[in-house]
Amino acid sequence: MPRAPRVESVGFHHIINRGVARDNIFLKDDDFKKFLVILEDAKLRYNFIVHSFCLMNNHYHLFIETKTQNLSLIARQINSKYAQYFNKEYKRVGPLWQGRFKNSFVYDNSYLSILLKYIEQNPVKANIVDDVGIYEWSSSFCILNDIYSELLGDSILYDKVLFVNLHNKVSEIELKKLEELEKIKYKQDKKLIRLKQKPLEFYFNAEQNIKIRNIKINVAVLDGYKQSEIADFLNLSRTTISKISRQNTKQ
C-alpha cells in the first residue's frame, strides 16, 4: 500500500523521530549540542520558527512553524546531517532512524496547548526531572536560562500564559484527545481538507432533538463531510443544511 502523502501546508507541525530499534541517538552532551546546531542551521536555511523542542535519549520532538511548503526538506536536512555526524563520531554504519519521521499538522489552539505541555513534560513523565524547565535539552530550560536565543527567539513560549500552562500536568482526558488529534488525516487540495474519520451514523441517531442534530451537522462539516452528503443522509434539502451550518458558525 502506498504511503499517504505528507501534509506540507504552511503552519504548525509536530515532528517526531526515534532511533532505529529504539536505540539511543544521544550518548553525550556534545551530541545534544550538535543536534541543536544542525537545527539552527536548518532554521536559517529554510526559514521556519522553532517554538518548542525536547531531545530525549532515543527520540526527539520538534514543534515548528513553516512559512513555505518545505517540511520534508527541513526534516531531511536535520535527520541526514545528524545521522552523518553520529555515524562518524561513533564509527558506525547503517541507518540511525527508525523509518521516516512522523509529523502531524497542528490546526487549532486547543491542540497546540495540549501538545506544548506534552512535549515539554516528556522528561517529567520519564522521571528524569520533577518539573518543566529543569531538563537541559528542552526549550523551556533554554528560555528560562536565556540560552539558544537565536534558535528560539520567535517561540510562542515567551508568552507568559502559555509558559505557565506548561506546568499543568497533561490529564488523561487531554492525552486521549491528543491521540485522537494526532490520527486526523488531511488531503491537500487548493486548501487543506480534513478527511472523514467516522461514518455519518456516528453523528446522528433517531433520538436526537433538532438542536442536537444541528450541532452535529456542524461537527460533521468540520470533520470533512460535504453539506450535500449530510443532506442526502438526513433526507434534508441542501439549502436547509447550508442554513443550519451558517447559523452554527455565527453562534
N, C-alpha and C positions, 0 to 999 in steps of 0.2 A: 504494500500500500504506500503510495507516495506521501511524503511529509506535507503537512499543511503549511502554506506559505506564512512567513512571519509577518506580524503587524509592524510596519516600518513608519507608521504615522508620526508626525511631529507631535511631541508631548512627553508625558512622563512614562518611564519604563523601569520595571524592576528586573534586574538581571541576576541570575544565579549560575554558578558553575562549581563543580566538585572535582576533586582529584580522582583519577581512574582507580577503580576498586575501593573508592573512599580513602585512598592513601593520603597522607599529609602533603600539602603543597607549600607549606611554610614551615621550615625547620629551625630557623634562627631569626633574630631581629632584622638582619640585613635583607632577608627575603621579603619581609613585610614592607620594608622601606623601598626596596627595588620595585615592588608592585605599585606602590603609590607614585613613584617617579614615572613609571610607564603610564599609569592612569592620567597623571598630569600632562605628560607629553601628548597623549591621545586627545585630551580635552583641548589643548592648544591647536592641534592639527584639525580636529573635526568639529570644533565649535559647539560643545554641549556643556550643560551645567551639571555638576555633581552636587546632589542635595544630601545624600546620605550614603555611608558605606560601613560594612563590618567585615573584617578579614578574620576568619576562623582558621584553625589549623588545616582542615581538609576541604574548605569551601569558602566562597566569598559571596557577599550580597552587595549590589550596587543599585542605587536609586538615582537615575539621571533624567535630565530633561533635554531632549533633542530639539534642534532648531531646523534641521532638514531631515529628509528620509534616509538616514545613514546609520541606523542602529547596528546592522550586521557588520559594516565596516569598522565601527567603534569596537565592538566585541571581539572581532577577529584580530584587530591590532593589539588589543590588550592581552588576549589569550596567547597569541602566537609569540609576541615579544617576551612574555613572562616564561612561556614554555622553553624558548630558546635559552634564556638566562638560566633557568632551573636545571635543564639537562646539561648545560656546560658546567655549571657550578658544582654539580654532584656527579658528573661523569656518568650520566645515564643516557639510555636511548629509549625510543618509543614514545607513545602519546602520554601526555601529562593529565589531560582532561577526560572526564567520563562522558564521552559523547559531546554533541554540540551544546552550546549554552542554552539555558532556558530563560525565557522572558515573558512578562505579562504587561499589558498596556493598562496604565492606571488612569481611569477615566472620570472619577469623581472624588470629592473631598472626604467622604467617609472612608472610602477605600484607602486614600492617601494617609489619613490619620492613623488607621489601624496598622498599615504597612510600615510606617515610620517607627512606631513602637515595636513592632515585631522585629525589624532589622536591628535596632539599637539594643533590644533586650536579648539578643542571641547569646551573648556571654553570660548574662544573668541566668538564663534558662539552662545553660551548660554548667552552672555552678562555678564559673571561673571568677566572677566578681559578684558583689552584693547589690550593686545598683548601676543604673545607666550613668555614663560619663566617667567611669573608672577604668574600663578596658582600653588599653593604649591604642589598639588598632581599630578604633571606631571613630566615626565623625563627631559624635557627641564629646568624646575625650579631646579631640583636636580643637573643637570650638571652645570648650571650657578653658583649654590651656593655650589658646591663641597660637596654634601651630598649623602648618599646611594651609595657611590663609589664601594662597594663590589657587589652591585646589578647590577650596570650599567657600571662596569669597561671596558667591551668589546663592549659597544654600538657604533654603527656607527655614532651616533650623535656627537661624539667627532671630527668627520670630519668637519672642519670649513665651507666648502662649503655647505654640507648638512644642517648644523645647521642654517646658514644664510638663506637658502631657506625656512626654516620653517616659516619665517615672511611673505613670499609672499602669499597673500590670495589665497585660493583654488577657481579657476574660475568655472563658470557654466559648461564650456566645460570639465574641469577636473572632476567635480562632476559626470557628465554624464558618462564619461569614467570609473570612479571608480565604478559606479553602474554596468556597463557592465562587468567589470573585476571581480567583486565580484560574478557574476552569472555564470561564466565559470565553467563547471564541468569537472572532470577528472575521469579516471579509473586507478587503479594500476595494472600493468602487470609486466613484467621484468623491465620496466621503466614507468614513469608517462606519460600518454597519455591524451591530451585534447579531450574531447568528442565533437562531432559535434553539433553546436548550430543552424545552419541555413541550409536550403536546398541549393543544388548546384545552383538552379535557382537564388539565391540571388547574386552569384558571377559573373555569366556570362549572357550576353544578345547578341542578334544578331547584335547590333550596335557597339559593341566593336571592336577596331582595334587589330591587333595581339600583339602589345606591351602591351596594357592594359590587354588583355586576359592572356598573360604570367605572368604579375604581379599578377593577380587574382588567377592563378594556384598556385603560391607560398603561397598566403594568405590562400587558401583553405587547402593546405597541413599543414600549421601551425595550422589551426583550427581543425585538426584531421582527415581530409579525406585522404584515401589511394590514391596513384597515379593511381591505377587500376580503382578506382571509377570515378576519374576525366576523365581518358582516355575514359571510356565507355560513360560517359555523353557527352563529346565533340566529340565523334566519332574519336578519335585520337589513335595512337598506344601508348602502354605503354612506349616504348622506347623514343618516342617523349616527353612525359610528364616528363620522368626521366631526359632527357637532358635539358629541359626548367627549371626544378626545380634546377638542379645543376648550371645552368648559373645564375639564380636569386640569389642563395646562395652566389656566388662569387662576386656579384656586391656590 
